[in-house]
Amino acid sequence: MRREAPQKLGDYGPLFFPAMMLIVFFVVPFATMIAVSFFQRQQGGFYVPAFVFSNYERFLSLFFANVLGFSLMLAITVAICCVLLAVPFTYLLTRMARKVQIVWLVALLSVLSLSEVIIGFAWSTLFSRTAGITNLLVMMGVMSEAKALLPSFGAVLTGMVYQAFPYTVLVLYPALVRLDPTLTEAARTLGASPIRAFFTVVVPALRNTITATLIMVFIFALGSYLLPQLLGRPQHWTLSVLITDQAIYQSNMPFAAAMAVFLVLVTLGLVALTVMAGRKGEAA
Amino acid sequence: MTEFLKSGVNRRAVLGAGLAGASMLAMPSILRAQDKSLKVGVYGGYFKDSFDKNIFPEFTKATGIAVESVAEPTGEAWLVQLEQAAKAGQAPADVSMMSQVSMLKGQSTDLWAPLDTAKIKNASNLLDRFVNKYPDGRIAGIGAVSWYITLVTNTDVYKEAPTSWEALWDPANADKLGLLALVSNSFLLEVTAKTFFGGTNALDTDEGLEKAFAKLAEVKPNVRLWYRDEAQFEQSLKSGEIPMGQYYHDVTGLAAADGNPVRSTFPKEGGIQDSGCWALSRASQKVEEAHVFIDYMSQPAIQAILSRKVGTSPTVKRELTDLTDAEFAAVSSDIEPIIPRYDLYQTKSDWLNQKWTELIVG
């Protein structure tokens, strides 16, 4: 197929619909949010249009810095765990028979159909003292008595990795399927063990894909607000939880908006840094 | 109560189900009485279902006014919607059931049309604290229902019922409590003040509030779960995973009646009594119908039906109702309740919220 630059206005036609959708469902709401973040909060009431920085000032404190730091740390940890698990898993999956692959992919897709609420409650039951997995360990004689594994950081992390894992696999899958098998074959012919071939050939060949996946899971995990509440203690609550509190329970839209804008800016900054670091690595 | 459905997903599900239910239930009544109708906002889920089943059809029969019930979202989202609609001259619901803090916030923008008690003769049945007034004395809302938050325990773990809110502070209960996660729905500052500082008046000053916060900080090591989602705590209470905490008296009673090992205790300092008001949006055109509705709902007989069928505590004086002792005990108590300091959540809401969040998260 020959590609030509668009000649007349009509050639841009196919772009019109997605552009409209993007404007209506992303640009306008986001601009509204930025505007609201500068509005004046009226305690005990609502807010009035204004241009004040007080909402941002309130956010600039050690307390919120800690919450923001924790949220970022949690999202990064989830992203790294997911990629560490999903890259070998997906690699092995692509080496399996077509039928087996389909079964696995359908199973993973069905996990996506579960809502965050169901995932949260299921894990809180699995981690409970009265009905959880430690009871199995007691039955097997590994543990002396059942104990609760939640609320804890580990429980939050497990729930979030479980939730993000199918996305990770689905993003990695196309790249791994397309990976030229002759690359590994060449490495094997030259005497590399399968594991060595995986780390010296497959992983570097996938570097861009892995970076992109890390960023996607990171952003996905950053928005999580239910699992930290269901599986963690208050110190494991993410900034998203506090944003919800302000927006829904305190009806403090300006402050909620300011926190959300800040979160978006920090996220974009981190993503930009990652991409830049990736480019530099490539150039070297 | 279902007022505090905590998660977005829950709320959406409730809304969806509520809307589907509303259209199904409202349709025949619209056909029956097209001339007179009223849109009534009720908390979505259990509350709305109960009202649709037990209250609204009888009201339509008695007055000829068709009711279209609207499922209210939780938190203050409904207040924000009403407020913005009123600015545009619209009323998504004529009469809504509103929390006390929402009533005060709505007052600040004159959102509530003043009610005329001359047209609500049953208003005289109400306990004084259930009449919500503007500072200048105009009536903003009339008590719709009330409910209690009490000290609840798992009977397998605690053979003896606790007698005082002091149990929350007992070091023996380390990591065993489930408490509500927000300053404005747990009302634990009031509990602290009543239990240790002689009454909620101790919260009048900033020093008093600081003292209450300091005392409350001692509870923190005992708390296993700060919950926004009721289902989360209820399940853990039933299984004994989290054997003590604060929860709704009526729901706990229902769970116990189903055979679950739980009990609700009115501590000697009193249970926390929270309530909802009927309030009329200033944008509503249905002023007459709204008064008829509020009058109907304030009858002792209707309040008794609500206690029996919905599990709420009556907003009218007890002696006017025909509730038996057992029926009354199932929803209320004669022990003087702890009444939340709603005024604080309006005048000092941001400060309280910040202090509270730092207390439990920090």
Interface residues (C-beta under 8 A of the other chain):
Chain A: R41 Q42 Q43 G44 G45 F46 F63 V67 S115 E116 V117 F121 S124 S128 R129 T130 A131 A148 P151 L226 Q229 L230 R233 P234 Q235 W237 L242 T244 D245 Q246 I248 Y249 Q250 S251 N252 M253
Chain B: K6 S7 G8 V9 N10 T74 G75 E76 A77 L79 V80 E83 L104 K105 S108 T109 A181 L182 S184 N185 R224 L225 W226 R228 D229 A231 Q232 S236 S239 G240 E241 Q346 T347 K348 S349 D350 N353 T357 E358 I360 V361 G362
